[in-house]
């Protein structure tokens, strides 16, 4: 805030009274901006309208310190700041309208402000939110002797159950079981998935379409053979106990339906493009491979648990601001020339929530704020009409309303998502030599290779003897 105040004082010295312009662009000074002029509506010469000239200030200006701070706050949000930049460059002197590229050097003011405030200070604020979030998370366990890693490992151990590993007794079935469990078979199938993905193409020549059709049949046949082999090796009961096998089964069935839909052309009521999604879904299986990908997935799973709490906080904030917005701005007359229009207003609770969600993303939030202010120049001409139709022109409370909402959402609550993700990701990648709960899934899988009956015991002496020999 102090830095913004300092930049605002500099902005007042540079641009005070210099962002005015005449409504008639042919006039460049306040003395010339008198009388009336003809304006053509909708850029057509068939609709001439006689209007009175007025000497108008820019919506965001530097005439006062608080006005300059508002303008700089909008610049820090990266919304509409190029327009203010170019108007500042064209500013010439007080009581004088814009002059093209009159002071190009003032662009350094905006560049310095964005680097210092938007790039550095805003990110420092995000870091402060993350550090505070982590400290508050540890405060709950300040009297516990176990650290975070030990607590999560203990929680995992208490909830974990042994994984039964099926091994067939039939000799022929055992041979198939060895094949489907070998790493070479797995690498071969992953290679097929990548090849099948590479052969997806759009707007191709007819000959290539025919070739890819045959290749799709080949790939689907190979994936079906893989499914059959695994069913023979594990038997259906044990096959469907693995979620990845169930996923493979769904993808194969969908791929077969895709072939059937292609053979029937467009005679089916269900679109063929729906079944083609199953070809792409084969790539999901690649997510289970690779240490880095597993770390990202674990981070996502751990972070998604905190999502309901942050979402409830956002919904509470939206509800409060939505109700206040309906009371304060619900009677504003929608105008197509402003951001409060038929599609973007506070007339109903649902529309208020949509408008607030748009403001949270930062999309033209400052224009919505200006359209909700009573002094908006578009409303002055229609003031008498508003009174007759019981519409309001808005309220200056819009400044407090929208700025506070944007600060709460964009700078604070949304960064809670970042704080949760950073906390989990930093914990997972802090020291690879420290075992954590994200390693225990791999441990349970390897343990199951020596504990086929899931008795929570394993005889390691024969294995160690074999390895030592």
C-alpha positions in Angstrom: 0.0 0.0 0.0 2.9 2.4 0.8 4.5 1.7 -2.5 1.2 2.3 -4.4 0.9 5.6 -2.5 4.4 6.6 -3.5 3.7 5.8 -7.2 0.3 7.6 -6.9 2.1 10.8 -5.8 4.5 10.5 -8.7 1.5 9.9 -11.0 -0.3 13.1 -9.8 2.8 15.1 -10.6 3.1 13.6 -14.1 -0.6 13.4 -15.2 -2.7 15.8 -13.1 -5.3 17.4 -15.3 -3.7 16.0 -18.5 -6.1 13.2 -19.3 -9.0 15.3 -20.3 -10.4 15.2 -23.8 -13.3 16.8 -25.7 -16.3 14.7 -26.7 -15.8 16.2 -30.2 -12.4 14.8 -31.2 -11.9 17.7 -33.6 -11.4 20.1 -30.7 -8.1 19.9 -28.7 -8.5 22.5 -25.9 -11.0 23.2 -23.2 -11.6 26.7 -24.7 -12.5 25.2 -28.1 -14.8 22.5 -26.6 -17.9 24.7 -26.6 -21.2 24.5 -28.4 -22.7 21.6 -30.3 -21.5 19.1 -32.9 -23.0 16.4 -35.1 -22.4 12.7 -34.2 -23.4 9.8 -36.4 -24.8 6.9 -34.4 -23.8 3.3 -35.4 -21.2 4.8 -37.7 -23.8 5.5 -40.4 -24.5 8.9 -42.1 -28.3 8.1 -41.9 -28.5 8.8 -38.2 -27.0 12.3 -37.4 -27.5 13.4 -33.8 -26.8 16.9 -32.5 -24.9 16.7 -29.2 -23.4 19.3 -26.9 -19.6 19.3 -26.6 -18.2 18.4 -23.1 -14.7 18.5 -21.6 -14.5 15.0 -20.1 -11.9 13.4 -17.9 -10.7 9.9 -18.3 -12.5 7.3 -16.1 -9.1 6.5 -14.4 -7.0 9.6 -13.9 -4.4 11.1 -11.6 -6.1 14.3 -10.5 -6.1 13.3 -6.9 -4.0 10.9 -4.8 -6.9 8.5 -4.1 -7.9 8.6 -7.8 -4.3 7.8 -8.8 -4.2 4.9 -6.3 -7.4 3.5 -7.9 -5.9 3.8 -11.4 -2.7 2.1 -10.3 -4.6 -0.7 -8.6 -6.4 -1.4 -11.8 -3.0 -1.4 -13.6 -1.7 -3.9 -11.0 -4.5 -6.3 -12.0 -3.4 -6.2 -15.7 -7.0 -5.3 -16.7 -7.3 -2.5 -19.3 -3.9 -1.0 -18.4 -2.7 -0.6 -22.0 -5.5 1.9 -22.7 -4.5 4.0 -19.7 -0.8 3.7 -20.8 -1.5 5.1 -24.3 -3.7 7.9 -23.0 -0.9 8.8 -20.6 1.6 8.8 -23.5 -0.7 11.1 -25.5 -1.3 13.5 -22.6 0.2 16.9 -23.3 -0.6 19.6 -20.8 -3.4 20.8 -18.6 -6.5 22.2 -20.5 -5.2 20.5 -23.6 -6.5 17.4 -25.2 -4.4 14.3 -26.3 -1.6 14.6 -28.7 -0.3 11.5 -30.4 2.9 10.2 -28.8 3.4 13.5 -27.0 5.3 12.0 -24.0 6.5 8.5 -24.8 9.0 8.6 -21.9 6.2 8.3 -19.3 5.8 4.7 -20.3 8.8 4.0 -18.0 6.6 5.0 -15.1 4.2 2.2 -15.9 6.9 -0.3 -16.7 8.6 0.4 -13.3 5.3 0.2 -11.5 4.4 -3.1 -13.0 7.8 -4.6 -12.3 7.9 -3.4 -8.7 4.2 -3.9 -7.7 2.7 -6.5 -10.0 5.8 -8.8 -10.4 7.5 -8.5 -7.1 5.2 -7.2 -4.4 2.1 -9.2 -5.5 4.2 -12.4 -5.6 5.6 -11.6 -2.2 2.0 -11.4 -0.9 1.3 -14.8 -2.5 4.4 -16.2 -0.7 3.2 -14.7 2.6 -0.2 -16.4 2.1 1.6 -19.7 1.5 3.9 -19.4 4.5 1.0 -18.4 6.8 -1.1 -21.3 5.5 1.8 -23.7 6.3 2.3 -22.3 9.8 -1.4 -22.5 10.6 -1.4 -26.1 9.4 1.4 -27.0 11.8 -0.1 -25.2 14.7 -2.7 -28.0 15.1 0.1 -30.5 15.8 2.4 -28.2 17.8 2.2 -30.5 20.8 2.8 -33.7 18.8 6.3 -35.2 18.8 5.8 -36.7 15.3 6.6 -34.6 12.3 4.3 -34.4 9.2 6.0 -37.3 7.4 5.8 -39.6 10.4 2.1 -38.7 11.1 1.1 -39.5 7.5 3.1 -42.7 7.4 1.4 -43.8 10.7 -2.0 -42.9 9.3 -1.3 -44.9 6.1 -0.1 -47.9 8.1 -3.2 -47.9 10.2 -5.5 -47.8 7.2 -3.5 -50.0 4.8 -4.6 -53.5 4.0 -2.5 -56.3 2.5 -2.9 -56.7 -1.3 -3.7 -60.3 -2.4 -1.7 -61.3 -5.4 -3.2 -64.1 -7.5 -0.9 -66.8 -8.8 -2.5 -69.6 -10.9 -1.7 -73.2 -10.2 -2.5 -74.5 -13.7 0.8 -74.8 -15.7 -0.6 -73.3 -18.9 -2.4 -70.5 -17.1 0.8 -69.9 -15.1 2.8 -69.4 -18.4 0.2 -66.8 -19.5 0.4 -65.2 -16.1 4.2 -64.9 -16.4 3.9 -63.3 -19.8 1.3 -60.6 -18.8 3.3 -59.8 -15.7 6.7 -59.4 -17.4 8.0 -55.9 -17.8 8.6 -56.5 -21.5 4.9 -57.2 -22.1 4.0 -54.0 -20.3 6.5 -52.0 -22.3 5.2 -53.5 -25.5 1.6 -52.5 -24.6 2.7 -49.0 -23.6 4.4 -48.7 -27.0 1.2 -49.7 -28.7 -0.7 -47.0 -26.8 1.8 -44.4 -28.0 1.7 -45.6 -31.6 -2.1 -45.7 -31.6 -2.2 -42.1 -30.4 0.2 -41.0 -33.1 -2.1 -42.5 -35.7 -5.0 -40.1 -34.8 -5.2 -37.4 -37.4 -7.8 -34.8 -38.6 -8.6 -33.6 -42.2 -6.5 -36.3 -43.8 -6.5 -37.6 -47.3 -8.9 -40.5 -48.2 -6.1 -43.0 -48.6 -4.6 -42.2 -45.2 -8.1 -42.4 -43.7 -8.5 -46.0 -45.1 -5.0 -47.0 -43.8 -5.7 -45.6 -40.3 -9.0 -47.4 -40.3 -7.2 -50.7 -40.8 -4.6 -49.8 -38.2 -7.3 -49.0 -35.7 -8.7 -52.5 -36.2 -5.2 -53.9 -35.6 -4.6 -51.9 -32.5 -8.1 -52.7 -31.1 -7.4 -56.4 -31.8 -4.1 -56.3 -30.0 -5.6 -54.5 -26.9 -8.4 -57.1 -26.9 -5.9 -59.9 -27.0 -4.1 -58.2 -24.0 -7.4 -58.1 -22.1 -8.1 -61.8 -22.9 -4.6 -62.9 -21.8 -5.0 -61.1 -18.5 -8.4 -62.6 -17.9 -7.0 -66.1 -18.6 -4.0 -65.4 -16.3 -5.9 -63.8 -13.4 -9.4 -65.2 -14.0 -12.3 -62.6 -14.1 -12.6 -62.4 -10.3 -9.0 -61.3 -9.8 -8.8 -59.4 -13.0 -11.5 -56.9 -12.0 -10.0 -56.3 -8.6 -7.3 -54.1 -10.2 -8.8 -50.7 -11.1 -6.4 -50.4 -14.0 -7.7 -53.7 -15.5 -11.2 -52.5 -15.1 -10.3 -49.3 -16.9 -8.6 -51.3 -19.7 -11.8 -53.4 -20.0 -14.0 -50.3 -20.4 -11.6 -48.8 -23.0 -11.5 -52.0 -25.0 -15.3 -52.4 -25.0 -15.6 -48.7 -26.1 -13.0 -49.3 -28.8 -15.0 -52.3 -30.1 -18.1 -50.2 -30.1 -16.1 -47.5 -32.0 -15.3 -50.1 -34.8 -19.0 -51.1 -34.9 -20.1 -47.5 -35.1 -17.6 -46.9 -38.0 -19.0 -49.9 -39.9 -22.5 -48.5 -39.6 -21.5 -45.0 -40.7 -23.9 -42.4 -39.3 -27.0 -44.6 -39.1 -26.7 -44.9 -35.3 -28.4 -42.4 -33.0 -25.2 -42.1 -30.9 -22.5 -40.1 -32.6 -19.4 -41.9 -33.7 -17.1 -39.2 -32.2 -18.2 -40.3 -28.7 -16.7 -43.8 -29.1 -13.5 -42.3 -30.5 -12.9 -40.8 -27.1 -12.0 -44.3 -25.9 -8.9 -44.3 -28.2 -7.5 -41.3 -26.4 -8.4 -42.7 -23.0 -5.7 -45.3 -23.5 -3.2 -42.5 -22.8 -4.5 -42.3 -19.2 -2.7 -45.6 -18.5 0.6 -43.8 -19.0 -0.1 -41.7 -15.9 0.6 -44.7 -13.7 4.2 -44.8 -15.0 7.1 -42.6 -14.1 8.1 -41.2 -10.8 7.6 -37.6 -11.7 4.0 -38.2 -13.0 3.2 -40.2 -9.8 4.4 -37.3 -7.7 2.2 -34.8 -9.6 -0.8 -37.2 -9.3 -0.2 -37.6 -5.6 0.1 -33.8 -5.2 -3.2 -33.4 -7.0 -5.0 -36.1 -4.9 -3.7 -34.6 -1.6 -4.6 -31.1 -2.7 -8.1 -32.0 -3.8 -9.0 -32.9 -0.3 -8.7 -29.3 0.8 -10.8 -28.1 -2.2 -14.2 -28.5 -0.4 -13.1 -26.1 2.4 -11.7 -23.5 0.1 -14.8 -23.9 -2.2 -17.1 -23.4 0.8 -15.2 -20.2 1.7 -15.6 -18.9 -1.8 -19.3 -19.8 -1.9 -19.8 -17.9 1.4 -18.1 -14.9 0.0 -20.0 -15.1 -3.3 -23.3 -15.4 -1.4 -22.6 -12.3 0.8 -21.4 -10.2 -2.1 -24.2 -11.5 -4.4 -26.9 -10.5 -2.0 -25.3 -7.1 -1.4 -24.9 -6.6 -5.1 -28.6 -7.3 -5.7 -29.6 -4.7 -3.1 -27.2 -2.0 -4.3 -27.1 -2.5 -8.0 -30.1 -4.7 -8.9 -32.1 -1.7 -10.2 -29.4 -0.4 -12.6 -30.8 0.1 -16.1 -29.0 -2.4 -18.4 -27.3 -0.5 -21.3 -25.7 -2.2 -24.3 -23.0 0.5 -24.2 -21.9 -0.4 -20.7 -20.8 -3.6 -19.0 -24.1 -3.7 -17.0 -26.3 -5.1 -19.8 -29.0 -7.8 -20.3 -26.4 -10.6 -19.9 -24.3 -9.0 -17.2 -26.2 -7.5 -14.2 -27.4 -7.9 -10.6 -31.1 -8.4 -11.4 -31.2 -12.0 -10.0 -29.2 -14.0 -7.6 -28.0 -16.4 -10.4 -26.9 -13.5 -12.6 -25.1 -11.9 -9.6 -23.2 -15.1 -9.0 -22.2 -15.3 -12.7 -21.1 -11.6 -12.7 -19.0 -12.1 -9.6 -17.4 -15.2 -11.0 -16.4 -13.1 -14.0 -15.0 -10.4 -11.8 -13.0 -13.0 -9.8 -11.3 -14.1 -13.0 -10.5 -10.4 -13.6 -12.2 -10.1 -17.0 -13.0 -6.4 -17.4 -13.9 -6.1 -13.7 -13.0 -2.4 -13.7 -15.5 -1.7 -16.5 -18.2 -3.4 -14.5 -17.3 -1.3 -11.5 -17.5 1.9 -13.6 -20.9 0.9 -15.0 -22.2 0.5 -11.4 -21.0 4.0 -10.4 -23.6 6.8 -10.4 -21.4 9.3 -12.1 -20.9 7.2 -15.2 -21.1 9.5 -18.2 -23.3 7.2 -20.2 -26.0 7.5 -17.6 -26.0 11.3 -17.2 -27.8 11.7 -20.5 -30.6 9.3 -19.5 -31.0 10.4 -15.9 -34.6 11.7 -16.4 -35.6 8.5 -18.2 -34.2 6.4 -15.3 -36.3 8.3 -12.7 -39.4 7.9 -14.8 -38.9 4.1 -15.1 -37.8 3.7 -11.5 -34.3 2.7 -12.4 -31.2 3.8 -10.5 -27.9 5.1 -11.8 -25.8 3.0 -9.4 -23.9 4.0 -6.4 -20.4 5.2 -5.5 -20.3 2.2 -3.1 -19.3 0.3 -6.2 -15.7 1.3 -5.7 -15.6 -0.3 -2.2 -17.7 -3.3 -3.3 -15.7 -4.3 -6.4 -12.2 -3.5 -5.1 -12.8 -5.4 -1.8 -14.3 -8.4 -3.7 -11.4 -8.5 -6.1 -8.8 -8.3 -3.4 -10.5 -11.1 -1.3 -10.9 -13.4 -4.3 -8.0 -12.8 -6.6 -5.4 -12.0 -4.0 -6.4 -14.1 -1.0 -8.8 -17.0 -1.5 -7.6 -18.1 -5.0 -4.1 -18.1 -3.6 -5.2 -20.6 -1.0 -5.4 -23.1 -3.8 -1.8 -22.3 -4.6 -0.9 -22.6 -1.0 -2.4 -26.0 -0.7 -0.7 -27.3 -3.9 2.7 -25.7 -2.9 2.5 -27.2 0.6 1.9 -30.7 -0.8 4.4 -30.4 -3.7 7.1 -29.0 -1.5 6.6 -31.8 1.0 6.8 -34.5 -1.7 9.9 -33.1 -3.3 11.8 -31.7 -0.3 14.1 -34.7 0.2 13.9 -37.9 -2.0 15.9 -39.8 0.6 13.1 -39.5 3.1 10.4 -42.1 2.7 6.8 -40.8 2.8 3.3 -42.1 2.4 3.6 -41.5 -1.4 6.2 -44.3 -1.4 4.1 -46.7 0.6 1.9 -47.6 -2.4 4.9 -48.9 -4.3 6.0 -50.7 -1.2 2.6 -52.4 -0.8 2.8 -53.5 -4.5 6.2 -55.0 -4.1 5.3 -56.7 -0.8 2.4 -58.4 -2.6 4.9 -60.2 -4.9 6.2 -62.1 -1.8 2.9 -62.2 0.1 0.5 -63.7 -2.4 -2.2 -64.6 0.1 -2.2 -61.2 1.8 -1.3 -62.6 5.3 0.9 -59.6 6.1 3.9 -61.9 6.4 6.6 -62.8 3.8 9.4 -65.4 3.7 12.4 -63.4 2.4 15.1 -66.0 3.2 14.8 -68.0 0.0 14.7 -64.8 -2.1 17.8 -63.4 -0.4 19.6 -66.7 -0.9 18.8 -66.7 -4.6 19.9 -63.1 -5.0 23.1 -63.7 -3.1 24.0 -66.7 -5.2 
